[in-house]
Amino acid sequence: MRRGTWVVAALTATVAAVGVTGCLTVGGGDRVSVARVEVRDSTTIELVLDSCVPHPEADLAQSDDVVEVSVRSAGGSGCEQGLRVTLDAPLGERAVVDARRGSELQVVGRTSATVITEAVVMDGGRTVLLTVAACQAQTQVTGLVEGPDAVEVEVSVTGGSLELECLDAVEVSLVAPLGDRVLLDATTGEPVPDIGFMADS
């Protein structure tokens, strides 16, 4: 991990209240564990807490590689399980770590490049249906480079389910038929492992 310059920000974050029964009683200043992170936009994340607590607040320590979050309750009455915070810079591919546990958190809704698992060539080679390692995500082609010997494709996904087992698909249209050119996955730098061909009707 690169050693970036840490920017520490102590703040009272905007709270998204969630109606949950069985509120945990904590004193002011008690630290609370984070269950997962949900991306709202490039610089806004929602911290979903393990427990429903009164008036959660967050301290953030941000570097080039990691966003470390430390959540505490300000005490008093109330029951809230969501905490929305604004980052100094886009989250990007940075890891988010819960300072209380010292462990990396699941980030839901992040846009990132994914692996192409197989392809079906159609329409005389001008259309390729790509199957990718994602389930019920928003899938888009974010890179396409056609050369004389190879076609390199990058597919990115946002969100999706970690619990379900399925594969998403996306179509890409080529300027020229694929022909004998190699179909490369930009994420792995390797040829797509399984390519099929659909005969024209």
C-alpha positions in Angstrom: 0.0 0.0 0.0 1.3 3.4 -0.9 1.9 5.8 1.9 -0.3 8.8 1.2 -0.7 12.0 3.0 -3.4 11.5 5.7 -6.1 14.2 6.0 -8.0 13.8 9.2 -11.4 15.5 9.4 -13.6 15.4 12.6 -17.1 16.2 11.6 -20.7 15.8 12.5 -22.1 14.1 9.4 -25.5 14.4 7.9 -27.6 11.6 9.3 -30.0 9.4 7.4 -32.5 8.1 10.0 -33.7 4.5 9.7 -36.7 3.2 11.6 -35.3 0.3 13.5 -36.6 -1.2 16.7 -34.4 -2.3 19.6 -32.1 0.7 19.8 -28.8 0.0 21.4 -28.1 2.2 24.4 -24.7 3.8 24.3 -23.0 6.7 26.1 -21.7 9.8 24.5 -18.4 9.1 22.7 -18.9 5.3 22.5 -17.5 3.9 19.2 -19.9 2.0 16.9 -19.0 -0.6 14.3 -19.9 -0.1 10.6 -21.5 -2.9 8.7 -21.0 -1.7 5.1 -20.7 1.3 2.9 -23.1 2.4 0.2 -22.0 4.8 -2.5 -24.4 7.7 -3.2 -22.2 9.7 -5.6 -18.5 10.0 -6.3 -17.8 11.9 -3.0 -20.7 10.9 -0.8 -21.0 7.6 1.0 -23.5 6.2 3.5 -22.2 4.3 6.5 -24.6 1.6 7.5 -24.1 0.9 11.2 -24.2 -2.5 12.9 -26.5 -1.1 15.6 -29.2 1.6 15.9 -27.7 4.4 18.0 -28.5 7.9 19.0 -26.8 10.8 17.1 -24.0 9.0 15.3 -21.0 11.1 14.3 -17.9 10.2 12.2 -14.2 11.0 12.1 -12.6 10.4 8.7 -8.9 9.8 7.9 -8.3 10.0 4.2 -5.2 9.0 2.1 -4.6 8.2 -1.5 -5.4 4.5 -0.9 -7.7 4.3 2.1 -10.6 6.1 3.8 -10.7 5.1 7.5 -14.0 5.8 9.3 -14.5 6.0 13.0 -18.1 6.3 14.2 -19.2 7.2 17.6 -22.5 8.1 19.3 -23.0 11.6 20.7 -25.4 10.0 23.3 -28.8 11.1 24.2 -32.1 9.7 22.8 -32.9 8.5 19.3 -32.3 5.6 17.0 -30.4 6.0 13.8 -28.5 3.4 11.7 -27.3 5.4 8.7 -24.7 8.1 8.5 -24.0 10.0 5.3 -20.6 11.7 4.9 -18.9 13.7 2.3 -15.3 12.9 1.2 -12.6 15.4 0.3 -12.1 13.6 -3.0 -13.9 11.0 -5.1 -13.8 7.5 -3.5 -12.6 5.8 -6.6 -11.0 2.5 -5.9 -9.9 3.4 -2.4 -10.6 0.9 0.4 -12.9 1.9 3.3 -11.8 0.6 6.7 -13.7 0.6 10.0 -11.3 2.0 12.6 -13.0 0.1 15.4 -12.5 -3.3 13.9 -9.5 -2.5 11.8 -11.1 -4.4 8.8 -12.0 -3.4 5.3 -15.7 -2.8 4.6 -17.9 -4.0 1.8 -18.6 -1.1 -0.6 -21.9 -1.3 -2.4 -22.6 0.8 -5.5 -19.0 1.4 -6.5 -18.3 1.7 -10.2 -15.3 -0.5 -11.1 -13.9 -2.5 -14.0 -15.0 -6.2 -14.0 -13.8 -9.4 -15.7 -15.3 -10.6 -19.0 -16.1 -14.3 -18.6 -17.3 -15.2 -22.1 -18.4 -13.7 -25.4 -20.9 -14.5 -28.2 -20.1 -13.0 -31.6 -23.2 -12.0 -33.6 -24.3 -10.0 -36.6 -21.5 -11.1 -38.9 -18.9 -10.2 -36.2 -20.0 -6.6 -35.7 -21.8 -7.2 -32.4 -20.4 -9.0 -29.4 -22.4 -10.0 -26.4 -20.2 -10.0 -23.3 -20.9 -11.9 -20.1 -19.2 -10.3 -17.1 -18.5 -11.2 -13.4 -21.4 -9.2 -11.9 -25.0 -9.9 -10.8 -27.9 -7.5 -11.2 -25.5 -4.5 -11.6 -25.5 -1.5 -13.9 -23.2 -2.6 -16.7 -21.5 -0.5 -19.3 -18.7 -0.6 -21.8 -16.2 2.0 -20.6 -13.4 1.3 -23.0 -13.1 0.0 -26.6 -10.0 0.0 -28.8 -10.1 -1.6 -32.2 -6.8 -2.5 -33.8 -5.7 -4.6 -36.8 -4.9 -7.6 -34.7 -7.0 -7.2 -31.5 -10.1 -5.6 -30.0 -9.7 -4.5 -26.4 -12.8 -4.0 -24.3 -13.3 -2.7 -20.8 -16.6 -3.3 -19.0 -17.4 -1.5 -15.7 -20.2 -2.2 -13.3 -22.0 -0.2 -10.6 -23.8 -1.9 -7.7 -25.1 -5.4 -8.0 -25.8 -8.2 -5.5 -23.2 -10.1 -3.6 -25.6 -12.7 -2.3 -27.1 -13.9 -5.6 -25.2 -16.0 -8.1 -25.7 -14.8 -11.7 -23.8 -13.2 -14.6 -24.7 -9.9 -16.3 -24.3 -9.2 -20.0 -23.7 -6.2 -22.2 -23.5 -5.8 -26.0 -20.7 -3.9 -27.8 -20.8 -2.8 -31.4 -17.7 -2.9 -33.5 -16.8 -0.6 -36.4 -15.4 -3.6 -38.3 -16.3 -7.3 -37.9 -14.2 -9.1 -35.3 -13.0 -11.6 -37.8 -9.7 -13.2 -36.8 -8.8 -10.5 -34.4 -8.1 -11.4 -30.7 -10.8 -10.2 -28.3 -9.0 -8.8 -25.2 -10.3 -8.1 -21.7 -8.8 -4.7 -20.7 -9.2 -5.6 -17.0 -7.1 -8.7 -17.1 -5.0 -7.9 -20.2 -5.8 -11.5 -21.4 -7.9 -12.8 -24.3 -11.5 -13.5 -23.3 -11.4 -17.2 -22.3 -14.6 -18.5 -24.0 -15.9 -17.1 -27.3 -18.9 -18.5 -29.2 -20.4 -17.6 -32.5 -24.1 -17.2 -33.4 -24.9 -18.0 -37.0 -26.8 -15.3 -38.9 -30.4 -16.2 -39.6 
